[in-house]
Amino acid sequence: MITLERRANKFIVDSAVFVIDKLYEGRDYPRFYALETIARVPYFSFLSVLHLYESFGWWRRADYLKVHFAETMNEYHHLLIMEAMGGADSFKDRFFAQHVAVVYFWVAVLIYMVSPRMAYNLSEQVEEHAYATYDDFLKRKGEELKQTPACGVAVSYFQLGDLYLFDEFQTNVYEGLNKATNEEIRRPKIKNMYDVIENVRNDELEHVKTMSFCQKPGNLLRANSSVRAQKKAQEICDSISENDTAQECDLIIASGQDLEGERSCEGVLDCVVKGFEERTIGSNNNNNNNNNNSSSNGSSSSGTNNANNKVVSNSVVEKREDKKKA
């Protein structure tokens, strides 16, 4: 199933890349504008479905909402950068990218509802293409970019703005609580357009890592702020007196994700498969129990019959001995 999903996603991405390559050949910034317009759409889809599930009370994932929203805002600023560099000057470029984005939104919604794993893999492949595209651009136009001043929106986003949401999608938290330290917080330095494109490329790599992480069974996506809060709460709990431990440890539990909102399956397809497996396992267990009970009853019957045979045999022997005495 996983192989089929990935092959289908690869076909979708390769087809889209073929069309984009033809339409935007030799026009880098319009191509980047289209790429950023389309690449941010899946996060809107994920948020919509997650809000729907939470509204129905099925399960909640606050950290998923937080991280995906942070990724959306990151892609939004990439889009602003490409617009500032003239990527959206042409009406036909805007028309194509925006209408593809609308279609992609509903496709991603349907896929995410059926199989989140497949939706995350599709987004991962899109982000991998974005990373490769920017990396190739840096290699081709590196010297030219180093001579080009950075656009104001890039400087504002990467250096002057509030980087709270920027920090939320950084993947160092997945390597453990100790990795989320102040020393390892990513802080871009922007001097020219080479630095801008390099950091945009690195952002895409962070998205690739996040999408890959979300596909692994049993993983729980955590926002940086949640990990840091839980780590800080643990430190407080360890340092307080025994009388207040229960209260502080309750705060630690509250800082984590709501356990009551845990989902046992992901998407319609996964729920159907797991439901079938659970029924199959339950049926097999019942059959095994019935067989064991039958075996036990059979053993008891055999034991009873053997005992009866022994009683009969003993009675016959006793009668024969009585005849001999007589």
VENMOKA-V57441 format. One record per pair of residues at least 12 apart in sequence whose ideal C-beta (glycine too) atoms are under 10 Angstrom apart, sorted by the first residue. I is the first residue (numbers start at 1). J is the second residue. D is the distance in whole Angstrom. If there is no record, write none. Layout:
BEGIN
I|J|D ; I|J|D
END
This chain:
BEGIN
1|115|8 ; 1|117|9 ; 1|118|9 ; 1|269|8 ; 1|270|9 ; 1|273|8 ; 2|115|10 ; 2|117|7 ; 2|118|9 ; 2|121|8 ; 2|215|9 ; 4|118|9 ; 5|111|9 ; 5|114|10 ; 5|115|7 ; 5|117|7 ; 5|118|4 ; 5|119|9 ; 5|121|6 ; 5|122|8 ; 5|215|10 ; 5|269|9 ; 6|117|10 ; 6|118|8 ; 6|121|6 ; 6|122|9 ; 6|124|9 ; 6|125|8 ; 6|215|10 ; 8|111|9 ; 8|118|8 ; 8|121|9 ; 8|122|8 ; 9|111|9 ; 9|118|7 ; 9|119|9 ; 9|120|10 ; 9|121|5 ; 9|122|4 ; 9|123|9 ; 9|124|8 ; 9|125|5 ; 9|126|9 ; 10|121|9 ; 10|122|9 ; 10|125|6 ; 12|104|9 ; 12|107|8 ; 12|111|10 ; 12|122|7 ; 12|125|8 ; 12|126|9 ; 13|122|7 ; 13|123|10 ; 13|124|10 ; 13|125|5 ; 13|126|6 ; 13|128|9 ; 13|129|6 ; 14|125|9 ; 14|129|9 ; 16|34|10 ; 16|35|10 ; 16|38|8 ; 16|100|8 ; 16|104|9 ; 16|125|10 ; 16|126|8 ; 16|129|9 ; 17|35|10 ; 17|125|10 ; 17|126|9 ; 17|129|6 ; 17|132|10 ; 17|133|9 ; 19|34|10 ; 19|96|9 ; 19|100|9 ; 20|34|6 ; 20|35|7 ; 20|38|9 ; 20|96|9 ; 20|97|9 ; 20|100|9 ; 20|129|9 ; 20|133|9 ; 21|133|10 ; 23|92|9 ; 23|93|8 ; 23|96|7 ; 23|97|10 ; 24|87|10 ; 24|93|8 ; 24|96|9 ; 24|97|10 ; 27|86|10 ; 27|87|9 ; 27|90|9 ; 27|93|8 ; 28|82|9 ; 28|85|9 ; 28|87|8 ; 28|133|9 ; 28|134|10 ; 28|136|10 ; 28|137|6 ; 28|140|9 ; 28|141|7 ; 28|197|10 ; 29|81|9 ; 29|82|6 ; 29|83|9 ; 29|84|9 ; 29|85|5 ; 29|86|5 ; 29|87|4 ; 29|88|9 ; 29|89|9 ; 29|93|10 ; 29|137|10 ; 30|82|8 ; 30|85|10 ; 30|86|8 ; 30|87|5 ; 30|88|8 ; 30|89|8 ; 30|90|6 ; 30|92|9 ; 30|93|5 ; 30|94|9 ; 30|96|10 ; 30|97|9 ; 31|82|9 ; 31|87|8 ; 31|93|9 ; 31|97|10 ; 31|133|7 ; 31|137|9 ; 32|78|8 ; 32|79|9 ; 32|81|8 ; 32|82|4 ; 32|83|10 ; 32|85|8 ; 32|87|6 ; 32|130|9 ; 32|133|8 ; 32|134|8 ; 32|137|8 ; 32|197|9 ; 32|200|8 ; 33|78|9 ; 33|79|7 ; 33|81|9 ; 33|82|4 ; 33|83|6 ; 33|85|8 ; 33|86|9 ; 33|87|3 ; 33|88|5 ; 33|89|9 ; 33|90|9 ; 33|93|6 ; 33|94|8 ; 33|97|6 ; 34|82|9 ; 34|87|8 ; 34|88|9 ; 34|93|7 ; 34|94|9 ; 34|96|7 ; 34|97|4 ; 34|98|9 ; 34|100|8 ; 34|101|9 ; 35|75|10 ; 35|78|9 ; 35|79|9 ; 35|82|8 ; 35|87|9 ; 35|97|8 ; 35|126|8 ; 35|127|10 ; 35|129|8 ; 35|130|6 ; 35|133|7 ; 35|134|9 ; 35|204|9 ; 36|74|10 ; 36|75|6 ; 36|76|8 ; 36|77|9 ; 36|78|5 ; 36|79|4 ; 36|80|9 ; 36|81|8 ; 36|82|6 ; 36|83|9 ; 36|87|8 ; 36|88|10 ; 36|97|9 ; 36|130|8 ; 36|200|9 ; 36|204|10 ; 37|75|9 ; 37|78|10 ; 37|79|6 ; 37|82|9 ; 37|83|10 ; 37|87|9 ; 37|88|9 ; 37|93|9 ; 37|94|8 ; 37|96|9 ; 37|97|4 ; 37|98|6 ; 37|99|10 ; 37|100|8 ; 37|101|5 ; 37|104|10 ; 38|75|10 ; 38|96|10 ; 38|97|6 ; 38|98|9 ; 38|100|6 ; 38|101|5 ; 38|103|10 ; 38|104|6 ; 38|105|10 ; 38|126|7 ; 38|130|9 ; 39|71|10 ; 39|75|6 ; 39|78|8 ; 39|79|9 ; 39|101|9 ; 39|104|9 ; 39|123|8 ; 39|126|5 ; 39|127|7 ; 39|129|9 ; 39|130|6 ; 39|204|8 ; 39|207|8 ; 40|71|8 ; 40|72|6 ; 40|73|9 ; 40|74|8 ; 40|75|3 ; 40|76|6 ; 40|77|10 ; 40|78|8 ; 40|79|7 ; 40|101|8 ; 40|104|10 ; 40|207|10 ; 41|72|9 ; 41|75|9 ; 41|100|9 ; 41|101|5 ; 41|102|8 ; 41|103|9 ; 41|104|5 ; 41|105|5 ; 41|106|10 ; 41|107|9 ; 41|108|6 ; 41|109|10 ; 41|123|9 ; 41|126|9 ; 42|68|9 ; 42|71|9 ; 42|72|9 ; 42|75|10 ; 42|104|7 ; 42|105|8 ; 42|107|9 ; 42|108|5 ; 42|109|9 ; 42|111|9 ; 42|112|8 ; 42|119|7 ; 42|120|8 ; 42|122|7 ; 42|123|4 ; 42|124|10 ; 42|126|7 ; 42|127|9 ; 42|207|10 ; 42|211|9 ; 43|67|9 ; 43|68|5 ; 43|69|7 ; 43|70|9 ; 43|71|5 ; 43|72|4 ; 43|73|9 ; 43|74|9 ; 43|75|7 ; 43|76|10 ; 43|108|9 ; 43|123|8 ; 43|169|10 ; 43|207|9 ; 44|68|9 ; 44|69|9 ; 44|72|6 ; 44|75|10 ; 44|101|9 ; 44|104|10 ; 44|105|6 ; 44|108|8 ; 44|109|9 ; 45|68|9 ; 45|104|8 ; 45|105|6 ; 45|106|8 ; 45|107|8 ; 45|108|4 ; 45|109|5 ; 45|110|9 ; 45|111|8 ; 45|112|6 ; 45|113|9 ; 45|119|7 ; 45|123|9 ; 46|61|10 ; 46|64|7 ; 46|65|9 ; 46|67|9 ; 46|68|5 ; 46|69|9 ; 46|71|9 ; 46|72|9 ; 46|108|8 ; 46|109|9 ; 46|112|6 ; 46|116|8 ; 46|119|7 ; 46|120|8 ; 46|123|8 ; 46|214|9 ; 47|64|9 ; 47|65|6 ; 47|68|5 ; 47|69|6 ; 47|71|10 ; 47|72|7 ; 47|112|10 ; 48|105|8 ; 48|106|10 ; 48|108|9 ; 48|109|6 ; 48|112|9 ; 48|113|10 ; 49|108|9 ; 49|109|6 ; 49|110|9 ; 49|111|10 ; 49|112|5 ; 49|113|6 ; 49|116|8 ; 49|119|9 ; 49|267|9 ; 50|62|9 ; 50|64|6 ; 50|65|6 ; 50|68|7 ; 50|69|10 ; 50|112|9 ; 50|116|10 ; 51|65|7 ; 52|109|9 ; 52|113|8 ; 53|113|9 ; 53|261|9 ; 53|263|8 ; 54|261|8 ; 57|261|9 ; 58|261|8 ; 58|263|7 ; 59|258|9 ; 59|260|9 ; 59|261|4 ; 59|262|6 ; 59|263|4 ; 59|264|9 ; 59|265|10 ; 59|266|10 ; 60|257|8 ; 60|258|6 ; 60|260|8 ; 60|261|4 ; 60|262|9 ; 60|263|9 ; 61|220|8 ; 61|221|8 ; 61|257|7 ; 61|258|9 ; 61|261|7 ; 61|262|9 ; 61|263|8 ; 62|223|8 ; 62|226|8 ; 62|256|10 ; 62|257|6 ; 62|258|7 ; 62|261|8 ; 63|168|9 ; 63|220|7 ; 63|221|6 ; 63|222|5 ; 63|223|5 ; 63|224|10 ; 63|225|9 ; 63|226|5 ; 63|227|9 ; 63|256|9 ; 63|257|6 ; 64|116|10 ; 64|214|8 ; 64|220|9 ; 64|221|5 ; 64|222|9 ; 64|223|9 ; 64|257|9 ; 65|221|10 ; 65|223|9 ; 66|165|9 ; 66|168|6 ; 66|169|9 ; 66|221|9 ; 66|222|9 ; 66|223|4 ; 66|224|9 ; 66|225|7 ; 66|226|8 ; 67|165|10 ; 67|168|6 ; 67|169|6 ; 67|170|10 ; 67|171|10 ; 67|173|10 ; 67|210|7 ; 67|213|10 ; 67|214|9 ; 67|221|6 ; 67|222|8 ; 67|223|5 ; 67|224|9 ; 67|225|10 ; 67|226|9 ; 68|123|10 ; 68|168|10 ; 68|169|8 ; 68|210|9 ; 68|214|9 ; 68|221|9 ; 68|223|10 ; 69|165|7 ; 69|168|8 ; 69|169|9 ; 69|223|10 ; 70|164|8 ; 70|165|4 ; 70|166|7 ; 70|167|8 ; 70|168|4 ; 70|169|5 ; 70|170|9 ; 70|210|10 ; 70|223|7 ; 70|224|9 ; 70|225|10 ; 71|123|9 ; 71|127|9 ; 71|165|9 ; 71|168|8 ; 71|169|5 ; 71|203|9 ; 71|206|8 ; 71|207|6 ; 71|210|7 ; 71|211|9 ; 72|165|9 ; 72|169|10 ; 73|157|9 ; 73|164|10 ; 73|165|5 ; 73|166|8 ; 73|168|9 ; 73|169|9 ; 74|157|9 ; 74|165|7 ; 74|166|7 ; 74|168|9 ; 74|169|6 ; 74|200|9 ; 74|203|6 ; 74|204|9 ; 74|206|8 ; 74|207|8 ; 75|127|10 ; 75|130|9 ; 75|200|10 ; 75|203|8 ; 75|204|9 ; 75|207|8 ; 76|157|9 ; 76|165|10 ; 77|153|7 ; 77|154|8 ; 77|156|9 ; 77|157|4 ; 77|158|8 ; 77|161|9 ; 77|165|10 ; 77|166|9 ; 77|200|9 ; 77|203|9 ; 78|130|9 ; 78|134|10 ; 78|153|10 ; 78|154|9 ; 78|157|9 ; 78|196|10 ; 78|199|10 ; 78|200|5 ; 78|203|7 ; 78|204|8 ; 79|97|10 ; 79|153|10 ; 80|151|9 ; 80|152|10 ; 80|153|5 ; 80|154|8 ; 80|156|9 ; 80|157|8 ; 81|150|9 ; 81|151|6 ; 81|152|10 ; 81|153|6 ; 81|154|5 ; 81|157|8 ; 81|158|10 ; 81|193|9 ; 81|196|6 ; 81|197|9 ; 81|199|10 ; 81|200|7 ; 82|151|9 ; 82|153|10 ; 82|200|9 ; 83|151|9 ; 83|153|8 ; 84|150|10 ; 84|151|4 ; 84|152|7 ; 84|153|5 ; 84|154|8 ; 84|196|10 ; 85|148|9 ; 85|151|6 ; 85|153|10 ; 85|154|9 ; 85|193|8 ; 85|196|9 ; 85|197|10 ; 104|122|9 ; 104|126|9 ; 107|119|9 ; 107|122|9 ; 108|122|7 ; 108|123|8 ; 108|126|10 ; 110|268|10 ; 111|123|10 ; 111|267|9 ; 111|269|10 ; 112|266|10 ; 112|267|7 ; 113|267|6 ; 113|268|6 ; 113|269|9 ; 114|267|5 ; 114|268|5 ; 114|269|5 ; 114|270|9 ; 114|271|10 ; 114|272|10 ; 115|266|8 ; 115|267|5 ; 115|268|8 ; 115|269|5 ; 115|270|7 ; 115|273|10 ; 116|214|7 ; 116|215|8 ; 116|263|10 ; 116|265|10 ; 116|266|5 ; 116|267|5 ; 116|268|10 ; 116|269|9 ; 116|270|8 ; 117|214|8 ; 117|215|5 ; 117|216|9 ; 117|217|9 ; 117|266|7 ; 117|267|7 ; 117|269|9 ; 117|270|7 ; 118|215|9 ; 118|267|8 ; 118|269|8 ; 118|270|10 ; 119|211|9 ; 119|214|9 ; 119|215|9 ; 119|266|10 ; 119|267|8 ; 120|210|9 ; 120|211|5 ; 120|212|8 ; 120|213|9 ; 120|214|4 ; 120|215|5 ; 120|216|10 ; 120|221|10 ; 120|266|10 ; 121|211|7 ; 121|212|8 ; 121|214|9 ; 121|215|6 ; 122|211|9 ; 123|207|8 ; 123|208|9 ; 123|210|9 ; 123|211|5 ; 123|212|10 ; 123|214|9 ; 123|215|10 ; 124|207|8 ; 124|208|6 ; 124|209|9 ; 124|210|9 ; 124|211|4 ; 124|212|6 ; 124|213|10 ; 124|214|9 ; 124|215|7 ; 125|208|9 ; 125|211|9 ; 126|204|9 ; 126|207|9 ; 126|208|9 ; 126|211|9 ; 127|203|9 ; 127|204|5 ; 127|205|8 ; 127|206|9 ; 127|207|4 ; 127|208|5 ; 127|209|9 ; 127|210|9 ; 127|211|6 ; 127|212|9 ; 128|204|8 ; 128|205|9 ; 128|207|9 ; 128|208|5 ; 128|211|9 ; 128|212|9 ; 129|204|9 ; 129|208|10 ; 130|200|9 ; 130|201|8 ; 130|203|9 ; 130|204|4 ; 130|205|9 ; 130|207|8 ; 130|208|9 ; 131|200|9 ; 131|201|6 ; 131|202|9 ; 131|203|9 ; 131|204|4 ; 131|205|5 ; 131|206|10 ; 131|207|8 ; 131|208|6 ; 132|201|9 ; 132|204|9 ; 133|201|9 ; 133|204|9 ; 134|197|6 ; 134|198|8 ; 134|199|10 ; 134|200|6 ; 134|201|4 ; 134|202|9 ; 134|203|9 ; 134|204|6 ; 134|205|10 ; 135|197|9 ; 135|198|9 ; 135|201|6 ; 135|202|10 ; 135|204|9 ; 135|205|9 ; 136|201|10 ; 137|194|10 ; 137|197|6 ; 137|198|10 ; 137|200|10 ; 137|201|8 ; 138|194|7 ; 138|197|6 ; 138|198|6 ; 138|200|10 ; 138|201|7 ; 141|193|9 ; 141|194|9 ; 141|197|8 ; 142|194|6 ; 142|197|9 ; 142|198|9 ; 143|194|9 ; 144|193|8 ; 144|194|9 ; 145|192|7 ; 145|193|4 ; 145|194|4 ; 145|195|9 ; 145|196|8 ; 145|197|6 ; 145|198|9 ; 146|191|8 ; 146|192|5 ; 146|193|8 ; 146|194|5 ; 146|195|9 ; 147|192|7 ; 147|193|9 ; 147|194|9 ; 148|192|6 ; 148|193|4 ; 148|194|8 ; 148|196|9 ; 148|197|10 ; 149|191|9 ; 149|192|6 ; 149|193|7 ; 149|196|10 ; 150|190|5 ; 150|191|7 ; 150|192|6 ; 150|193|6 ; 150|194|9 ; 150|195|7 ; 150|196|5 ; 150|197|10 ; 151|190|9 ; 151|193|7 ; 151|196|7 ; 153|196|9 ; 154|188|9 ; 154|190|6 ; 154|192|10 ; 154|193|8 ; 154|195|8 ; 154|196|4 ; 154|197|9 ; 154|199|8 ; 154|200|8 ; 155|188|10 ; 155|190|5 ; 155|191|9 ; 155|195|10 ; 155|196|8 ; 156|190|10 ; 157|188|9 ; 157|190|9 ; 157|196|9 ; 157|199|9 ; 158|186|10 ; 158|187|8 ; 158|188|4 ; 158|189|8 ; 158|190|5 ; 158|195|8 ; 158|196|8 ; 158|199|6 ; 158|200|9 ; 158|203|10 ; 159|187|8 ; 159|188|7 ; 159|189|7 ; 159|190|6 ; 159|195|10 ; 160|190|9 ; 163|185|9 ; 163|186|9 ; 163|187|8 ; 163|188|9 ; 164|224|9 ; 164|225|8 ; 165|223|10 ; 165|224|10 ; 165|225|10 ; 166|185|10 ; 166|186|8 ; 166|187|9 ; 166|188|9 ; 166|203|9 ; 166|206|10 ; 166|224|10 ; 167|180|9 ; 167|185|7 ; 167|186|8 ; 167|187|10 ; 167|223|9 ; 167|224|5 ; 167|225|7 ; 167|228|9 ; 168|222|10 ; 168|223|5 ; 168|224|5 ; 168|225|6 ; 168|226|9 ; 169|203|8 ; 169|206|6 ; 169|207|7 ; 169|209|9 ; 169|210|6 ; 169|221|10 ; 169|223|8 ; 169|224|8 ; 170|184|9 ; 170|185|7 ; 170|186|6 ; 170|203|10 ; 170|206|6 ; 170|209|9 ; 170|210|9 ; 170|223|10 ; 170|224|6 ; 171|186|10 ; 171|205|9 ; 171|206|6 ; 171|207|9 ; 171|208|9 ; 171|209|4 ; 171|210|6 ; 171|212|9 ; 171|213|7 ; 171|224|9 ; 172|184|5 ; 172|185|8 ; 172|186|8 ; 172|206|10 ; 172|209|10 ; 172|224|8 ; 172|227|9 ; 173|221|10 ; 173|222|6 ; 173|223|8 ; 173|224|5 ; 173|225|9 ; 173|226|8 ; 173|227|4 ; 173|228|8 ; 173|231|10 ; 174|209|7 ; 174|210|8 ; 174|212|10 ; 174|213|6 ; 174|216|10 ; 174|219|8 ; 174|221|9 ; 174|222|8 ; 174|227|9 ; 176|227|9 ; 177|222|10 ; 177|227|6 ; 177|228|8 ; 177|230|7 ; 177|231|5 ; 177|234|8 ; 178|231|8 ; 179|227|9 ; 180|222|9 ; 180|224|6 ; 180|225|10 ; 180|226|10 ; 180|227|5 ; 180|228|6 ; 180|230|10 ; 180|231|7 ; 181|228|9 ; 181|231|10 ; 182|228|10 ; 185|224|9 ; 186|199|9 ; 186|202|8 ; 186|203|10 ; 186|206|9 ; 188|200|10 ; 188|202|8 ; 188|203|9 ; 214|266|9 ; 215|266|10 ; 217|266|9 ; 217|270|10 ; 220|256|9 ; 220|257|7 ; 220|262|9 ; 221|257|9 ; 222|256|9 ; 222|257|8 ; 223|257|10 ; 225|255|10 ; 226|255|7 ; 226|256|7 ; 226|257|7 ; 227|255|10 ; 227|256|10 ; 228|255|10 ; 229|251|9 ; 229|252|9 ; 229|254|10 ; 229|255|5 ; 229|256|9 ; 230|251|10 ; 230|252|6 ; 230|253|9 ; 230|254|10 ; 230|255|5 ; 230|256|6 ; 230|257|10 ; 231|252|10 ; 231|255|9 ; 232|251|10 ; 232|252|9 ; 232|255|8 ; 233|248|7 ; 233|249|8 ; 233|250|10 ; 233|251|5 ; 233|252|4 ; 233|253|9 ; 233|254|8 ; 233|255|5 ; 233|256|9 ; 234|248|9 ; 234|249|9 ; 234|251|10 ; 234|252|6 ; 234|255|9 ; 235|252|10 ; 236|248|6 ; 236|249|10 ; 236|251|8 ; 236|252|8 ; 237|249|5 ; 237|250|9 ; 237|251|8 ; 237|252|6 ; 264|278|9 ; 265|278|10
END
